[in-house]
Amino acid sequence: MQLVLTSYRYRQRQLLAELRWLGDFRRTNFRDVIRGEVKDLEIFLEELEKRTPTSVSRVVPIEKSFQFSPERIVEQFREAVGPFLERIGKAESFCVRVKRRGLKGSFSSQRVAKEEGTFIFEALKERDGVEPRVDLEDPDKAVIFETLDKWCAVGTISKEMRRRHSYLKLP
């Protein structure tokens, strides 16, 4: 499984050293952000909890990644989020978060998150026949988009996962 990890300020090098035995990790062009790959997410998160590294701020599990065009971002994000709709149950609340790095001024993270959230809301309403619940603070499921320039990663984080693993935080 792919991951995007954020270190505390100026601790990227320390984080890479702390994680070297847990998977394949590498720097990105963004300060305090690394990408990685691990064989098993649950084992990785449990090992992180045991070792309590002092440099990791947040971990985002990536289930899909793709290159996107800022001009077509809404359409491309919409295509990418389709398979994630089945993970949001009828009675579950959800939110959408977009964390943009790079491409300053080319799109608004908040606008894209709102448009994707509206798309998911309408799709779930049509699927389930009832209005879904949106919870921006403590949702049952969060759909996360992380962009690094024109690379986008999409993942979901459940409330249960966030409660079990302190490094899984909403952006």
VOMI-480267 format. One record per residue: residue in three letters; z, x, y of N, C-alpha, C in turn; residue number from 0. Coordinates in pm, whole numbers, plus 50000, padded with zeros to 5 digits. Layout:
! residues N
ALA; Z; X; Y; Z; X; Y; Z; X; Y; NUM;
...
***
This chain:
! residues 171
MET; 50000; 50084; 49882; 50000; 50000; 50000; 50000; 50088; 50124; 0;
GLN; 49921; 50047; 50222; 49916; 50119; 50349; 50032; 50074; 50439; 1;
LEU; 50072; 50163; 50529; 50180; 50135; 50623; 50146; 50191; 50760; 2;
VAL; 50199; 50128; 50862; 50203; 50186; 50996; 50351; 50201; 51028; 3;
LEU; 50391; 50323; 51064; 50531; 50349; 51095; 50543; 50398; 51238; 4;
THR; 50648; 50356; 51304; 50677; 50400; 51439; 50807; 50479; 51435; 5;
SER; 50803; 50597; 51497; 50926; 50677; 51504; 50993; 50650; 51638; 6;
TYR; 51119; 50690; 51648; 51183; 50688; 51777; 51114; 50791; 51865; 7;
ARG; 51127; 50778; 51994; 51056; 50862; 52091; 51068; 51011; 52058; 8;
TYR; 50954; 51076; 52050; 50940; 51220; 52027; 50994; 51266; 51891; 9;
ARG; 51001; 51177; 51794; 51051; 51215; 51661; 50945; 51203; 51552; 10;
GLN; 50820; 51201; 51591; 50712; 51186; 51494; 50713; 51300; 51392; 11;
ARG; 50728; 51422; 51438; 50729; 51537; 51348; 50845; 51528; 51250; 12;
GLN; 50961; 51490; 51299; 51079; 51475; 51213; 51056; 51365; 51109; 13;
LEU; 50995; 51254; 51151; 50967; 51145; 51059; 50872; 51190; 50949; 14;
LEU; 50768; 51263; 50984; 50675; 51313; 50883; 50748; 51401; 50782; 15;
ALA; 50840; 51483; 50828; 50917; 51569; 50738; 51009; 51486; 50648; 16;
GLU; 51071; 51384; 50703; 51163; 51301; 50625; 51090; 51219; 50518; 17;
LEU; 50963; 51188; 50542; 50889; 51102; 50451; 50800; 51177; 50352; 18;
ARG; 50793; 51308; 50361; 50693; 51383; 50284; 50703; 51362; 50134; 19;
TRP; 50818; 51327; 50081; 50833; 51307; 49936; 50812; 51163; 49894; 20;
LEU; 50791; 51075; 49989; 50785; 50932; 49958; 50644; 50873; 49956; 21;
GLY; 50545; 50951; 49993; 50407; 50900; 49997; 50319; 50996; 50074; 22;
ASP; 50202; 50947; 50110; 50105; 51026; 50186; 50105; 50976; 50330; 23;
PHE; 50152; 51058; 50424; 50165; 51018; 50563; 50092; 51116; 50653; 24;
ARG; 50038; 51065; 50764; 49966; 51151; 50858; 49980; 51098; 51000; 25;
ARG; 49961; 51190; 51093; 49966; 51156; 51235; 49849; 51065; 51273; 26;
THR; 49866; 50998; 51384; 49756; 50924; 51446; 49734; 50985; 51584; 27;
ASN; 49644; 50931; 51659; 49621; 50979; 51796; 49724; 50922; 51894; 28;
PHE; 49820; 50848; 51843; 49919; 50784; 51929; 50057; 50843; 51905; 29;
ARG; 50122; 50874; 52015; 50256; 50934; 52006; 50350; 50840; 51932; 30;
ASP; 50426; 50899; 51841; 50531; 50829; 51767; 50478; 50724; 51668; 31;
VAL; 50350; 50730; 51633; 50292; 50637; 51536; 50226; 50717; 51425; 32;
ILE; 50261; 50684; 51300; 50196; 50748; 51186; 50144; 50642; 51091; 33;
ARG; 50046; 50680; 51011; 49994; 50593; 50906; 50029; 50655; 50773; 34;
GLY; 50041; 50572; 50673; 50073; 50625; 50542; 50032; 50532; 50431; 35;
GLU; 50050; 50585; 50311; 50022; 50507; 50192; 50128; 50538; 50089; 36;
VAL; 50180; 50433; 50026; 50280; 50446; 49920; 50233; 50367; 49800; 37;
LYS; 50283; 50404; 49683; 50242; 50334; 49561; 50305; 50196; 49551; 38;
ASP; 50433; 50186; 49589; 50506; 50060; 49574; 50591; 50038; 49699; 39;
LEU; 50562; 49931; 49772; 50633; 49904; 49897; 50782; 49886; 49876; 40;
GLU; 50821; 49808; 49778; 50963; 49780; 49754; 51040; 49908; 49723; 41;
ILE; 50985; 49992; 49637; 51051; 50119; 49604; 51062; 50207; 49728; 42;
PHE; 50955; 50212; 49807; 50956; 50291; 49930; 51066; 50242; 50025; 43;
LEU; 51074; 50112; 50047; 51174; 50057; 50139; 51316; 50079; 50088; 44;
GLU; 51337; 50065; 49958; 51469; 50091; 49901; 51508; 50237; 49919; 45;
GLU; 51414; 50327; 49899; 51440; 50469; 49917; 51470; 50501; 50064; 46;
LEU; 51400; 50436; 50154; 51429; 50454; 50297; 51572; 50412; 50328; 47;
GLU; 51612; 50298; 50274; 51748; 50248; 50299; 51852; 50346; 50246; 48;
LYS; 51825; 50407; 50130; 51919; 50504; 50072; 51929; 50630; 50157; 49;
ARG; 51814; 50679; 50199; 51809; 50807; 50272; 51847; 50794; 50419; 50;
THR; 51836; 50674; 50474; 51862; 50645; 50615; 51809; 50754; 50709; 51;
PRO; 51677; 50768; 50717; 51621; 50866; 50809; 51655; 50828; 50953; 52;
THR; 51679; 50927; 51034; 51720; 50901; 51172; 51603; 50886; 51268; 53;
SER; 51482; 50905; 51219; 51367; 50903; 51309; 51279; 50778; 51298; 54;
VAL; 51294; 50699; 51194; 51206; 50582; 51178; 51262; 50463; 51254; 55;
SER; 51174; 50401; 51333; 51213; 50284; 51410; 51166; 50156; 51341; 56;
ARG; 51038; 50156; 51294; 50982; 50033; 51239; 50875; 50066; 51136; 57;
VAL; 50866; 49981; 51035; 50765; 49993; 50929; 50690; 49860; 50923; 58;
VAL; 50556; 49869; 50919; 50474; 49750; 50902; 50387; 49769; 50778; 59;
PRO; 50406; 49686; 50676; 50320; 49693; 50557; 50182; 49636; 50589; 60;
ILE; 50080; 49705; 50544; 49942; 49667; 50574; 49875; 49614; 50448; 61;
GLU; 49823; 49495; 50457; 49756; 49434; 50342; 49605; 49434; 50357; 62;
LYS; 49558; 49451; 50480; 49414; 49455; 50505; 49392; 49536; 50632; 63;
SER; 49286; 49617; 50633; 49251; 49690; 50754; 49100; 49688; 50772; 64;
PHE; 49058; 49699; 50897; 48916; 49693; 50929; 48891; 49749; 51068; 65;
GLN; 48767; 49783; 51096; 48724; 49824; 51229; 48684; 49697; 51304; 66;
PHE; 48717; 49690; 51432; 48682; 49572; 51509; 48616; 49610; 51640; 67;
SER; 48554; 49511; 51701; 48491; 49527; 51831; 48573; 49449; 51932; 68;
PRO; 48616; 49511; 52042; 48695; 49437; 52141; 48625; 49311; 52192; 69;
GLU; 48492; 49312; 52193; 48417; 49195; 52240; 48426; 49079; 52141; 70;
ARG; 48449; 49109; 52016; 48453; 49005; 51911; 48591; 48994; 51846; 71;
ILE; 48692; 49039; 51915; 48825; 49053; 51854; 48878; 48921; 51799; 72;
VAL; 48866; 48814; 51873; 48922; 48686; 51828; 48854; 48641; 51699; 73;
GLU; 48723; 48648; 51693; 48650; 48606; 51574; 48684; 48695; 51455; 74;
GLN; 48689; 48826; 51477; 48717; 48918; 51367; 48860; 48904; 51317; 75;
PHE; 48954; 48882; 51407; 49093; 48860; 51365; 49103; 48729; 51287; 76;
ARG; 49029; 48629; 51331; 49030; 48498; 51264; 48979; 48511; 51120; 77;
GLU; 48871; 48587; 51103; 48818; 48611; 50969; 48921; 48683; 50882; 78;
ALA; 48989; 48779; 50940; 49086; 48859; 50864; 49209; 48780; 50824; 79;
VAL; 49250; 48684; 50906; 49375; 48612; 50880; 49360; 48502; 50777; 80;
GLY; 49238; 48461; 50747; 49213; 48353; 50651; 49292; 48363; 50522; 81;
PRO; 49285; 48477; 50450; 49357; 48489; 50322; 49510; 48481; 50336; 82;
PHE; 49563; 48503; 50455; 49707; 48503; 50474; 49764; 48363; 50490; 83;
LEU; 49677; 48265; 50516; 49724; 48128; 50537; 49796; 48072; 50415; 84;
GLU; 49750; 48109; 50295; 49812; 48055; 50173; 49955; 48105; 50155; 85;
ARG; 49993; 48211; 50225; 50129; 48264; 50212; 50230; 48187; 50296; 86;
ILE; 50183; 48105; 50385; 50272; 48026; 50470; 50287; 47889; 50406; 87;
GLY; 50408; 47860; 50356; 50434; 47735; 50288; 50441; 47617; 50385; 88;
LYS; 50435; 47498; 50330; 50433; 47375; 50409; 50555; 47362; 50500; 89;
ALA; 50670; 47399; 50453; 50792; 47382; 50531; 50834; 47509; 50606; 90;
GLU; 50751; 47612; 50599; 50789; 47740; 50659; 50742; 47752; 50804; 91;
SER; 50823; 47821; 50884; 50784; 47851; 51021; 50704; 47982; 51021; 92;
PHE; 50627; 48003; 51127; 50547; 48125; 51135; 50536; 48171; 51280; 93;
CYS; 50491; 48295; 51296; 50452; 48348; 51426; 50341; 48450; 51404; 94;
VAL; 50273; 48483; 51512; 50170; 48586; 51510; 50207; 48689; 51615; 95;
ARG; 50202; 48816; 51576; 50228; 48925; 51669; 50110; 49021; 51668; 96;
VAL; 50072; 49066; 51786; 49965; 49165; 51800; 50021; 49283; 51877; 97;
LYS; 50015; 49400; 51816; 50060; 49524; 51881; 49936; 49610; 51904; 98;
ARG; 49894; 49621; 52031; 49775; 49696; 52067; 49812; 49837; 52111; 99;
ARG; 49741; 49933; 52055; 49752; 50071; 52101; 49610; 50119; 52129; 100;
GLY; 49589; 50172; 52247; 49456; 50214; 52287; 49379; 50096; 52345; 101;
LEU; 49257; 50124; 52389; 49167; 50021; 52444; 49233; 49945; 52559; 102;
LYS; 49306; 50015; 52642; 49377; 49952; 52754; 49280; 49872; 52839; 103;
GLY; 49316; 49749; 52864; 49237; 49662; 52949; 49122; 49591; 52879; 104;
SER; 49095; 49625; 52753; 48982; 49562; 52684; 49017; 49426; 52626; 105;
PHE; 49145; 49401; 52598; 49190; 49270; 52554; 49340; 49260; 52573; 106;
SER; 49387; 49137; 52582; 49529; 49109; 52599; 49592; 49077; 52463; 107;
SER; 49692; 49154; 52424; 49761; 49129; 52297; 49821; 48989; 52295; 108;
GLN; 49880; 48949; 52406; 49944; 48817; 52412; 49842; 48705; 52399; 109;
ARG; 49727; 48720; 52465; 49624; 48617; 52458; 49570; 48606; 52315; 110;
VAL; 49544; 48721; 52252; 49491; 48720; 52116; 49594; 48661; 52020; 111;
ALA; 49722; 48697; 52037; 49827; 48642; 51950; 49834; 48490; 51966; 112;
LYS; 49822; 48442; 52088; 49827; 48298; 52112; 49706; 48228; 52048; 113;
GLU; 49587; 48287; 52063; 49467; 48226; 52005; 49472; 48226; 51853; 114;
GLU; 49519; 48336; 51794; 49530; 48342; 51648; 49637; 48246; 51599; 115;
GLY; 49747; 48238; 51673; 49853; 48143; 51637; 49804; 48000; 51640; 116;
THR; 49724; 47965; 51741; 49666; 47831; 51750; 49573; 47805; 51633; 117;
PHE; 49492; 47905; 51597; 49402; 47891; 51483; 49481; 47865; 51354; 118;
ILE; 49586; 47943; 51332; 49669; 47926; 51212; 49737; 47789; 51214; 119;
PHE; 49790; 47751; 51329; 49856; 47620; 51345; 49761; 47508; 51303; 120;
GLU; 49639; 47510; 51355; 49543; 47404; 51325; 49502; 47406; 51178; 121;
ALA; 49483; 47526; 51122; 49445; 47537; 50980; 49556; 47484; 50889; 122;
LEU; 49682; 47517; 50921; 49794; 47470; 50840; 49813; 47319; 50856; 123;
LYS; 49793; 47269; 50977; 49805; 47126; 51002; 49701; 47049; 50920; 124;
GLU; 49580; 47100; 50918; 49474; 47036; 50839; 49504; 47045; 50690; 125;
ARG; 49551; 47161; 50645; 49580; 47181; 50503; 49695; 47092; 50456; 126;
ASP; 49805; 47088; 50534; 49928; 47023; 50489; 49945; 46879; 50537; 127;
GLY; 49869; 46839; 50639; 49881; 46704; 50690; 50001; 46682; 50781; 128;
VAL; 50072; 46789; 50816; 50185; 46781; 50909; 50177; 46900; 51004; 129;
GLU; 50241; 46885; 51120; 50241; 46995; 51215; 50332; 47107; 51165; 130;
PRO; 50280; 47229; 51159; 50363; 47342; 51117; 50463; 47379; 51227; 131;
ARG; 50565; 47453; 51187; 50667; 47498; 51282; 50636; 47639; 51328; 132;
VAL; 50643; 47661; 51457; 50626; 47794; 51516; 50763; 47842; 51558; 133;
ASP; 50799; 47962; 51519; 50928; 48022; 51556; 50901; 48166; 51595; 134;
LEU; 50907; 48196; 51722; 50875; 48330; 51770; 50990; 48429; 51753; 135;
GLU; 51110; 48382; 51730; 51226; 48469; 51719; 51260; 48509; 51576; 136;
ASP; 51265; 48410; 51486; 51307; 48436; 51348; 51225; 48352; 51250; 137;
PRO; 51094; 48379; 51242; 51007; 48297; 51157; 51026; 48325; 51009; 138;
ASP; 50991; 48226; 50927; 50991; 48248; 50783; 50883; 48349; 50745; 139;
LYS; 50767; 48343; 50812; 50658; 48438; 50788; 50602; 48483; 50922; 140;
ALA; 50580; 48612; 50934; 50516; 48667; 51054; 50387; 48735; 51013; 141;
VAL; 50280; 48701; 51082; 50152; 48768; 51062; 50141; 48874; 51171; 142;
ILE; 50129; 48999; 51129; 50130; 49111; 51223; 49993; 49177; 51228; 143;
PHE; 49941; 49194; 51349; 49819; 49272; 51372; 49861; 49398; 51447; 144;
GLU; 49829; 49514; 51393; 49854; 49642; 51460; 49719; 49706; 51485; 145;
THR; 49689; 49740; 51611; 49563; 49807; 51639; 49588; 49949; 51688; 146;
LEU; 49506; 50039; 51639; 49503; 50178; 51684; 49358; 50202; 51724; 147;
ASP; 49329; 50199; 51853; 49192; 50199; 51903; 49117; 50084; 51838; 148;
LYS; 49007; 50111; 51768; 48927; 50003; 51708; 48959; 49979; 51562; 149;
TRP; 49069; 50034; 51514; 49114; 50009; 51377; 49223; 49904; 51384; 150;
CYS; 49213; 49803; 51299; 49313; 49697; 51296; 49373; 49686; 51158; 151;
ALA; 49502; 49669; 51153; 49574; 49649; 51028; 49644; 49514; 51036; 152;
VAL; 49641; 49440; 50924; 49703; 49308; 50919; 49801; 49306; 50803; 153;
GLY; 49918; 49250; 50827; 50017; 49235; 50722; 50106; 49116; 50751; 154;
THR; 50180; 49076; 50651; 50278; 48969; 50669; 50416; 49023; 50635; 155;
ILE; 50513; 48974; 50708; 50652; 49009; 50682; 50731; 48879; 50675; 156;
SER; 50799; 48859; 50564; 50879; 48736; 50550; 51020; 48759; 50605; 157;
LYS; 51086; 48648; 50634; 51225; 48655; 50680; 51312; 48722; 50573; 158;
GLU; 51287; 48688; 50449; 51362; 48748; 50338; 51345; 48900; 50335; 159;
MET; 51222; 48947; 50353; 51197; 49092; 50356; 51271; 49158; 50473; 160;
ARG; 51267; 49093; 50590; 51334; 49149; 50709; 51485; 49157; 50687; 161;
ARG; 51541; 49060; 50618; 51685; 49062; 50592; 51724; 49169; 50491; 162;
ARG; 51638; 49195; 50393; 51666; 49295; 50292; 51643; 49438; 50341; 163;
HIS; 51548; 49456; 50432; 51509; 49591; 50474; 51510; 49601; 50628; 164;
SER; 51602; 49679; 50678; 51623; 49688; 50822; 51507; 49751; 50898; 165;
TYR; 51418; 49822; 50831; 51305; 49884; 50900; 51188; 49791; 50921; 166;
LEU; 51191; 49675; 50859; 51085; 49574; 50879; 51127; 49486; 50996; 167;
LYS; 51073; 49518; 51112; 51108; 49445; 51235; 50981; 49388; 51295; 168;
LEU; 50997; 49281; 51367; 50882; 49224; 51438; 50855; 49306; 51562; 169;
PRO; 50727; 49330; 51592; 50696; 49403; 51717; 50729; 49321; 51839; 170;
***
